[in-house]
Amino acid sequence: MRRVRPNARPRPSFVLATIAAAIVASPFAIIVTGSDPRPTDNHREVPPTTIDQVGLADVPSVVVDIAESGLAAAGLRLPEIDPTAFDLPDVPQQSQPAAPPPPPDADEEPGSDPAPTSEPAPSPAPSSTPKPAPKEPPAERAPDGKASPAPSAPPEPPRMADGREVGAAVKHIVRDEPLKMVAFTWDRAVDASMMMRAKEKDGSWGEWMTLDPVDATHPVSAEHPMGTEPVWVGDAKEVQVAVTDEGLAIPAAEPQGGGVAELGIGSASTIVTELVTTALSALSANLISPEGLLSLGSSLLTPLLGGPSVVGRAQWGADESARCSQPQYSPTARAAIVHHTAGSNDYTPEQSAEIVRGIYAYHARTLNWCDIGYNVLVDKYGQIFEGAFGGLDQNVQGTHTGGFNKDTIGISMIGNLDEMVPPPAMVNSVANFLRWRLGKAGINANATAQLTAEPFSGSKFPAGAVTNLPTISGHRDYNSTSCPGQHGYAALGPIRAMVGGAPPPAPPQEAPPEEQPAPPPPAEPAPAPPPAEPAPPAPAPPPAA
């Protein structure tokens, strides 16, 4: 999450125009890092990223079973259903009339009783009166003799007055080409949450992911829209979006005879009514399509003076015309704040540059931030990407942590680190960059940083409070968010140790065969009891007298 800069759109300076002209005229771009400018190959022409915006109300709705789709496991539920609250243009509001009896066979005489058939009589349509719960099967006995509770059956889905099952309405976005990145924006206040899933290559649906909103200090408007973090879905051509509030999904039923899904407007929940009538009309889907690069070879890397090599803005194809202001600089650098970008973890080394370009276009153009919010980004392969314009060795003020953008360095790991443990290459590159950057600023990586909180609604600290948190902290330490994910947050300890000089932790390996504990010997069978000694023979009877 990040905060919108209160910047106007000043005209670019003559110096910037001169640099831009030099880049266009020359196949090499000069990346200035400290006092060590190095030429890098810039002969590639990367088309600008396209962003297709579609009103979510215009996207078709489909009905999914809340249990089978995984929405229930994600914490969502349906409101109590009023069977008569659905708009049913094709059927009566109440239960449907019984079907007329079939005509008599030609062989039957009029007035005779119809012959019995083997087909069961049609069951009446379900009514809104709840049925008594079925009797539970007798409890099974566990080996210890105690009764084991019988497994509870999933609850019956609610039904409409005509018997159709009610599920959750989700928006279904389909394209002929890969969607690549998806985000959602709104230009007026919306009290709703969103979850999204993408269809996998094998035709199955992936897990639902919660879409985190970005941080913003401006009131939501057409000039300063609010939005979610952009999510990388890669080659997926279909996504589904569930719009919810307070854990409630929008109820809907499949239409009779085709057509659009029938939403549960007018149900007992005013929350759902607000979602349908207000939220859906305010939300827009942003389909972000960055063009791909053929490769990111070593010739495209720029060595930082005394630090690691990075993929500079020119190399990953930053469209500098999208920037609308000069960078702002903080007087000092005091801390580093670690993030993750969320989204899919399924991307190639070449697609990492597409992800960075997509985030840049969305931040700069759609959200009107003028630039990408992070100072630097690191992918799971260990590639380091230059973020916000202004120099990686300078105190460029980013837009990554609401209330704490001043005096901080924002570094984001590309991927969803709630689902993936950051690979060693990613952790090592984050530590290598921070060792270089914090070293230039004279910051002790194992100390604490004192930052003064600025006003921000999502902050954990009131405005004016002075924090005392580790120099290298996570986004969640400052704001009310789960970023950088549970696994990303767990990696902060090793990162601090490596920045402070500790060697990188070795990846876990299996012990060699000679060091593996020998399997326990098989239990010897209990010795058989000794054979019983034969009984002594009975004494012979005395001879008769």
C-alpha positions as a printed Julia matrix, in Angstrom:
545×3 Matrix{Float64}:
   0.0      0.0     0.0
   1.2      3.47   -0.67
   0.3      7.1    -0.46
  -0.57     9.49   -3.27
   1.77    12.43   -3.61
   0.11    15.84   -3.4
   2.0     16.93   -6.49
   0.86    19.04   -9.37
   2.02    18.37  -12.91
   4.8     20.93  -13.52
   6.32    21.15  -16.96
   9.5     19.08  -17.42
  12.69    21.06  -17.09
  15.0     21.83  -20.01
  17.6     19.46  -18.5
  15.13    16.57  -18.5
  14.12    17.32  -22.07
  17.77    17.32  -23.12
  18.4     13.96  -21.42
  15.29    12.47  -23.02
  16.39    13.69  -26.44
  19.83    12.2   -25.91
  18.33     8.82  -25.01
  16.15     8.82  -28.13
  19.05     9.85  -30.38
  21.58     7.4   -28.97
  21.45     3.63  -28.68
  23.07     3.98  -25.25
  21.62     5.47  -22.08
  23.85     6.89  -19.36
  22.79     5.61  -15.95
  24.32     7.81  -13.28
  25.04     5.99  -10.02
  27.11     8.2    -7.75
  30.22     9.31   -9.57
  30.37     6.27  -11.81
  28.31     6.81  -15.0
  28.22     3.69  -17.16
  26.8      3.33  -20.68
  24.18     0.62  -21.06
  22.6     -0.85  -24.16
  19.34     0.99  -24.89
  18.78     0.18  -28.57
  15.54    -1.67  -27.83
  12.27     0.12  -28.43
   9.59    -0.96  -25.96
   5.99     0.0   -26.86
   4.13     1.86  -24.12
   2.03    -0.17  -21.73
  -1.67    -0.2   -22.58
  -4.36    -0.07  -19.88
  -7.91    -1.03  -20.87
 -10.49     0.22  -18.36
 -13.88    -1.49  -18.18
 -16.77    -0.64  -15.86
 -17.39    -3.62  -13.58
 -21.16    -3.17  -13.88
 -20.8     -3.9   -17.62
 -18.94    -7.18  -16.99
 -21.19   -10.28  -17.04
 -22.03   -11.92  -13.72
 -21.9    -15.67  -13.22
 -23.13   -17.76  -10.3
 -20.74   -19.97   -8.32
 -21.45   -22.32   -5.46
 -20.03   -20.62   -2.38
 -18.65   -23.87   -0.94
 -17.35   -25.55   -4.09
 -15.78   -22.33   -5.42
 -13.69   -21.84   -2.28
 -15.34   -18.57   -1.26
 -16.61   -20.11    1.96
 -13.08   -21.3     2.8
 -11.9    -17.72    2.12
 -14.28   -16.49    4.83
 -17.28   -15.35    2.77
 -20.91   -16.28    3.27
 -24.31   -15.54    1.79
 -26.88   -13.42    3.62
 -30.19   -14.87    4.67
 -32.18   -15.28    1.49
 -35.7    -14.02    0.97
 -36.96   -16.31   -1.81
 -39.38   -13.66   -3.08
 -36.76   -10.89   -3.27
 -35.34   -11.91   -6.64
 -36.48   -10.37   -9.87
 -38.04   -13.27  -11.77
 -39.4    -12.04  -15.09
 -39.77   -15.55  -16.43
 -41.49   -17.26  -13.48
 -44.03   -16.22  -10.85
 -42.71   -14.81   -7.62
 -44.23   -17.67   -5.66
 -43.8    -21.37   -6.24
 -44.55   -22.52   -9.74
 -47.9    -24.25  -10.48
 -47.91   -27.99  -10.71
 -47.38   -29.38  -14.17
 -50.58   -30.63  -15.91
 -51.09   -34.41  -15.96
 -49.97   -36.17  -19.11
 -52.68   -36.95  -21.68
 -54.15   -40.46  -21.48
 -52.87   -43.1   -23.82
 -54.97   -43.89  -26.85
 -55.65   -47.4   -25.55
 -57.18   -46.14  -22.31
 -60.89   -45.55  -22.04
 -62.04   -42.1   -21.02
 -62.66   -41.85  -17.31
 -60.5    -44.83  -16.42
 -57.68   -44.47  -13.94
 -54.29   -44.07  -15.54
 -52.01   -47.05  -15.38
 -49.35   -46.85  -12.68
 -45.9    -45.91  -13.91
 -42.47   -46.62  -12.54
 -41.51   -42.94  -12.51
 -41.77   -41.18   -9.13
 -44.12   -38.27   -8.74
 -42.47   -34.85   -9.06
 -41.45   -33.38   -5.74
 -43.05   -30.06   -4.82
 -40.98   -26.89   -5.11
 -39.12   -26.0    -1.91
 -40.74   -23.34    0.2
 -39.18   -20.72    2.41
 -40.17   -22.69    5.52
 -37.05   -24.38    6.86
 -37.12   -28.13    6.84
 -36.22   -30.13    9.91
 -32.6    -31.2     9.91
 -32.07   -34.83    8.91
 -31.23   -37.23   11.68
 -27.54   -37.74   12.14
 -26.22   -41.24   11.62
 -25.23   -43.08   14.78
 -21.81   -42.12   16.04
 -19.02   -44.53   15.24
 -16.89   -46.0    17.96
 -13.19   -45.11   18.06
 -10.62   -47.78   18.93
 -10.55   -46.5    22.53
 -14.25   -47.11   22.83
 -15.26   -43.43   22.8
 -17.9    -42.19   20.43
 -16.53   -40.24   17.46
 -18.72   -37.4    16.21
 -20.25   -38.06   12.83
 -18.92   -35.79   10.05
 -21.26   -32.85    9.53
 -22.77   -32.58    6.09
 -22.3    -29.27    4.24
 -25.26   -26.95    4.69
 -27.9    -27.02    2.02
 -27.62   -24.03   -0.34
 -30.47   -21.55   -0.07
 -33.08   -21.69   -2.8
 -35.35   -19.31   -4.6
 -39.14   -19.62   -4.46
 -39.11   -21.7    -7.63
 -36.52   -24.13   -6.28
 -33.36   -22.88   -7.98
 -30.2    -22.86   -5.86
 -28.73   -19.51   -4.82
 -24.99   -18.97   -5.09
 -22.6    -16.04   -5.12
 -22.53   -13.58   -8.01
 -19.01   -12.97   -9.32
 -17.87   -10.9   -12.26
 -16.26   -12.97  -15.02
 -13.67   -11.2   -17.23
 -12.64   -13.06  -20.39
 -10.16   -11.97  -23.07
  -8.69   -13.66  -26.14
  -5.17   -12.53  -25.18
  -3.36   -12.97  -21.83
  -4.6    -10.5   -19.24
  -1.12   -10.13  -17.64
  -2.04    -7.63  -14.89
  -5.37    -6.64  -13.34
  -6.26    -3.86  -10.9
  -9.49    -2.15   -9.86
 -10.17     1.53   -9.31
 -13.05     3.71   -8.13
 -13.59     7.46   -8.33
 -16.06     7.84   -5.44
 -16.37     6.39   -1.97
 -16.98     2.64   -2.0
 -17.42     0.5     1.09
 -16.49    -2.88   -0.35
 -13.76    -5.48   -0.53
 -12.7     -7.6    -3.48
 -11.28   -11.05   -4.05
 -10.03   -12.39   -7.37
  -8.96   -15.71   -8.84
  -7.48   -16.6   -12.23
  -7.97   -19.66  -14.4
  -4.88   -21.86  -14.63
  -3.41   -23.36  -17.79
  -5.02   -26.73  -17.03
  -8.48   -25.15  -16.87
  -8.78   -25.21  -13.09
  -9.29   -22.11  -10.99
  -6.56   -20.83   -8.7
  -7.0    -19.74   -5.11
  -8.93   -16.59   -4.24
  -6.62   -13.71   -3.36
  -7.64   -10.64   -1.41
  -7.04    -7.41   -3.32
  -5.33    -4.91   -1.04
  -6.13    -1.23   -1.58
  -3.33     1.24   -2.15
  -2.81     4.05    0.37
  -4.11     7.5    -0.49
  -4.36    10.78    1.42
  -6.46    12.68   -1.12
 -10.24    12.39   -1.08
 -11.31     9.93   -3.76
 -12.15    11.72   -6.99
 -11.85    11.43  -10.74
  -8.49    13.23  -10.54
  -7.24    11.06   -7.67
  -8.93     7.66   -7.99
  -8.52     5.0    -5.38
  -7.38     1.53   -6.42
  -6.16    -1.91   -5.51
  -2.65    -3.19   -5.85
  -2.11    -4.46   -9.43
  -2.01    -8.27   -9.57
   0.11   -10.21  -12.07
  -1.96   -13.05  -13.58
   0.44   -13.78  -16.46
  -0.99   -15.85  -19.31
  -4.43   -16.24  -17.72
  -7.26   -15.22  -20.05
 -10.05   -15.44  -17.49
 -10.45   -14.02  -14.0
 -13.37   -13.88  -11.59
 -13.95   -11.09   -9.07
 -16.14   -11.26   -5.97
 -17.27    -7.93   -4.52
 -18.09    -8.27   -0.82
 -18.65    -6.3     2.34
 -18.43    -7.47    5.96
 -17.9    -11.01    4.7
 -21.13   -11.09    2.68
 -21.18   -12.06   -0.99
 -23.84   -10.98   -3.46
 -26.48   -13.73   -3.83
 -27.6    -14.73   -7.3
 -29.26   -17.56   -9.21
 -28.84   -18.96  -12.68
 -31.48   -17.59  -15.05
 -34.09   -19.81  -16.61
 -33.61   -20.13  -20.33
 -30.32   -18.17  -20.39
 -29.57   -14.52  -19.89
 -27.87   -12.55  -17.15
 -27.61   -13.85  -13.61
 -30.44   -12.75  -11.34
 -28.99   -10.82   -8.4
 -30.58   -10.84   -4.97
 -31.54    -7.18   -4.87
 -34.02    -6.5    -2.12
 -32.86    -9.35    0.08
 -32.85    -8.97    3.84
 -29.33    -7.5     3.8
 -29.01    -3.77    3.12
 -25.26    -4.37    2.76
 -25.85    -6.52   -0.31
 -28.26    -3.98   -1.77
 -25.58    -1.3    -1.43
 -23.03    -3.57   -3.11
 -25.31    -4.16   -6.09
 -26.69    -0.66   -6.51
 -23.64     1.45   -5.56
 -20.35    -0.45   -5.46
 -20.61    -2.29   -8.78
 -21.42     0.91  -10.65
 -18.41     2.72   -9.16
 -15.76     0.04   -9.78
 -13.66    -0.29  -12.93
 -11.38    -3.13  -13.97
  -7.99    -2.02  -15.3
  -6.46    -4.59  -17.67
  -2.74    -3.73  -17.84
  -0.78    -5.1   -20.81
   2.95    -4.35  -20.69
   4.9     -5.51  -23.75
   7.5     -8.2   -23.19
  11.26    -8.1   -23.64
  13.11   -10.84  -25.45
  15.69   -11.2   -22.68
  17.37    -9.54  -19.75
  21.0    -10.55  -20.24
  24.08    -9.39  -18.4
  24.61    -6.63  -20.98
  21.51    -4.94  -19.61
  22.8     -4.76  -16.04
  24.29    -1.62  -14.54
  26.85    -2.13  -11.73
  26.31     0.24   -8.82
  29.51     1.84   -7.57
  30.63    -0.54   -4.85
  27.32    -2.4    -4.92
  25.33    -5.01   -6.84
  24.26    -4.81  -10.46
  20.76    -3.55  -11.19
  18.34    -3.36  -14.1
  18.04     0.39  -14.62
  14.96     2.25  -15.73
  16.18     2.48  -19.3
  16.83    -1.26  -19.41
  13.41    -2.33  -18.16
  11.76     0.11  -20.54
  10.52     2.95  -18.34
   8.53     5.44  -20.43
   9.91     8.66  -18.99
   7.18    10.68  -20.7
   4.73     9.14  -18.2
   6.42    10.96  -15.32
   4.65    14.2   -14.51
   6.89    15.75  -11.84
  10.42    16.0   -10.53
  11.43    13.65   -7.71
  11.24    14.84   -4.13
  14.23    14.21   -1.87
  14.35    13.66    1.88
  17.18    15.35    3.81
  18.3     12.01    5.28
  17.71     8.28    5.0
  16.9      6.6     8.29
  15.23     3.25    7.54
  14.24     0.71    4.91
  10.68    -0.63    4.63
  10.15    -3.99    2.9
   7.05    -4.82    0.83
   5.77    -7.47   -1.56
   3.79    -6.85   -4.73
   1.3     -9.74   -4.17
  -0.23   -11.41   -7.24
   1.01   -14.57   -8.89
   4.4    -16.15   -8.18
   4.42   -17.78  -11.6
   6.59   -15.53  -13.75
   9.77   -15.87  -15.8
  12.92   -13.71  -15.48
  11.86   -11.82  -18.62
   8.34   -11.25  -17.28
   9.75    -9.53  -14.21
  10.44    -6.47  -16.37
   6.83    -6.6   -17.62
   5.6     -6.62  -14.02
   7.71    -3.56  -13.19
   6.5     -1.71  -16.3
   2.9     -2.6   -15.51
   3.17    -1.3   -11.94
   4.86     1.85  -13.22
   2.15     2.59  -15.8
  -0.62     1.96  -13.28
   0.96     4.12  -10.57
   2.02     6.96  -12.84
  -0.93     7.18  -15.23
  -4.01     5.53  -13.73
  -3.52     6.62  -10.12
  -1.87     9.88  -11.18
   1.16     9.35   -8.94
   3.63    10.52  -11.62
   6.06     7.62  -10.98
   6.35     4.12   -9.57
   5.93     4.06   -5.79
   8.85     1.79   -4.81
  12.5      2.84   -4.8
  13.63    -0.62   -5.85
  12.07    -4.0    -6.69
  13.6     -7.5    -6.49
  12.25   -10.6    -8.25
  12.46   -14.23   -7.15
  15.47   -14.78   -9.42
  17.49   -12.11   -7.61
  17.19    -9.41  -10.31
  17.2     -5.91   -8.82
  15.15    -3.23  -10.63
  15.59     0.5   -10.24
  12.28     2.01   -9.15
  11.46     5.68   -8.66
  13.41     8.15  -10.79
  16.12    10.26   -9.15
  19.08     7.99   -8.36
  19.35     4.86   -6.27
  22.06     6.47   -4.13
  19.87     9.52   -3.41
  17.16     9.95   -0.77
  14.3      9.85   -3.27
  10.95    10.05   -1.49
   8.76     7.24   -2.77
   5.06     6.5    -2.31
   5.22     3.12   -0.64
   4.21     3.51    3.03
   1.47     5.94    4.04
   2.7      8.36    6.71
   6.33     7.18    6.47
   7.55     7.96    2.97
  10.0     10.58    4.2
  13.48     9.41    5.21
  12.79     5.81    4.14
  13.79     3.47    1.31
  10.97     1.33   -0.06
  12.02    -2.05   -1.43
   9.45    -4.52   -2.76
   9.81    -8.24   -3.44
   7.9     -9.3    -6.56
   5.39   -11.99   -5.7
   2.87   -13.1    -3.12
   4.92   -13.94   -0.03
   1.88   -15.15    1.84
   1.97   -18.17   -0.48
   5.67   -18.47   -1.36
   8.79   -18.55    0.81
  11.19   -16.02   -0.76
  13.93   -18.0    -2.55
  17.57   -17.55   -1.45
  18.34   -15.53   -4.61
  15.64   -13.01   -3.69
  16.71   -12.76   -0.04
  20.39   -12.41   -0.97
  19.69    -9.61   -3.48
  17.52    -7.68   -1.01
  20.3     -7.95    1.57
  23.05    -7.04   -0.93
  21.22    -3.93   -2.06
  20.38    -2.79    1.47
  23.95    -3.42    2.63
  25.14    -1.08   -0.13
  22.39     1.51    0.28
  22.34     1.67    4.09
  26.13     1.67    4.11
  26.18     4.78    1.88
  23.78     6.45    4.31
  25.79     5.4     7.36
  22.89     3.47    8.87
  23.33     0.58   11.3
  21.16    -2.23    9.93
  20.8     -3.83   13.38
  19.74    -0.65   15.18
  16.35     1.04   15.4
  15.02     4.03   13.5
  13.08     6.98   14.88
  10.55     8.27   12.34
   7.88    10.91   12.82
   4.46     9.79   11.61
   2.6     11.99    9.16
  -1.21    11.96    8.92
  -2.51     8.8     7.28
  -5.74     6.91    7.98
  -4.17     3.48    7.62
  -1.22     4.17    9.92
  -0.66     2.33   13.2
   0.64     5.58   14.71
  -1.09     8.94   15.19
   0.3     11.95   13.39
   3.31    13.35   15.21
   4.19    10.11   17.01
   7.85     9.06   16.92
   8.41     5.4    16.17
  11.24     3.21   17.41
  11.26     0.21   15.07
  14.07    -1.86   13.53
  15.99    -0.06   10.79
  14.85    -2.76    8.36
  11.12    -3.27    8.98
   8.11    -4.57    7.14
   5.22    -2.54    5.77
   2.95    -4.1     8.41
   5.08    -2.6    11.19
   3.92     0.89   10.17
   0.53     0.41    8.48
  -2.52    -1.8     8.96
  -1.71    -4.36    6.28
  -0.39    -7.92    5.95
   2.41    -6.79    3.6
   5.06    -8.18    3.0
   3.26   -11.47    3.61
   3.9    -14.0     6.35
   6.93   -15.55    4.62
   8.33   -12.18    3.55
   8.06   -10.87    7.09
   9.78   -13.98    8.44
  12.7    -13.28    6.07
  13.44    -9.9     7.66
  15.54   -11.47   10.43
  17.94   -13.21    8.01
  18.05   -10.07    5.84
  19.07    -7.92    8.82
  21.75   -10.43    9.76
  23.15   -10.54    6.21
  23.15    -6.74    5.9
  25.06    -6.64    9.16
  27.72    -8.99    7.8
  26.45   -12.49    8.54
  26.85   -15.04    5.72
  23.69   -15.97    3.86
  21.9    -18.95    5.36
  22.53   -22.16    3.47
  19.45   -23.68    1.89
  18.25   -26.77    3.74
  19.74   -29.95    2.34
  19.27   -33.59    3.05
  22.0    -35.19    5.13
  24.37   -37.47    3.21
  23.63   -41.15    3.52
  26.41   -41.76    6.04
  25.07   -39.01    8.31
  21.48   -40.05    8.14
  20.4    -41.95   11.23
  20.19   -45.63   10.65
  16.68   -46.99   10.68
  15.81   -48.7    13.91
  16.25   -52.46   13.8
  13.06   -54.39   13.36
  11.52   -55.41   16.59
  12.45   -58.97   17.49
   9.49   -61.25   18.05
   8.8    -62.06   21.64
  10.37   -65.37   22.65
   7.99   -68.27   22.63
   7.15   -69.61   26.06
   9.16   -72.73   27.0
   7.32   -75.96   26.37
   5.55   -77.32   29.38
   7.38   -80.15   31.12
   5.57   -83.45   30.79
   3.73   -84.45   33.91
   5.35   -87.3    35.86
   3.75   -90.65   35.18
   1.09   -91.64   37.61
   2.28   -94.28   40.14
   1.28   -97.82   39.28
  -1.47   -99.22   41.47
  -0.23  -101.64   44.15
  -0.53  -105.3    43.27
  -3.62  -107.0    44.53
  -3.18  -109.04   47.7
